[in-house]
Amino acid sequence: MSDEEPVGAVPVGEPVPVLVWWLTFVFAVVGVAAVFWAIPHEEDDLRARSEQAIDAAGFTSVEVEFAGRDASLSGSVETRDGVAAVERVVAGLEGVRAVDAMDVAVAAEAGGSDG
């Protein structure tokens, strides 16, 4: 048997080269920074695309906000079916995970009844 070690092997107990530690550190920092940069930009993109789709569908009195990929709708529509329709419009967009339309009022019901 030969007492020679394979070329490029780091003997057990030897410290890992400093360059490896720096490369690992830089990779981790860049990865974390990319995540923190991407989240707000994704929300802005989803909001803009949702607003376009809502306007194109004729729901001009509905606003949308995003928390991550989850949409919250507010405003008013003419009928109960309109609530479901605007919810479907936003839910159908790529990247939207969930839609909450609990704050969308039906205009006919918002005025109340005088009995």
Summary of the structure (lengths in Angstrom):
residues: 115
radius of gyration: 26.9
end to end distance: 101.3
largest distance: 101.3
contacts: 264
relative contact order: 0.12
helix: 48%
strand: 20%
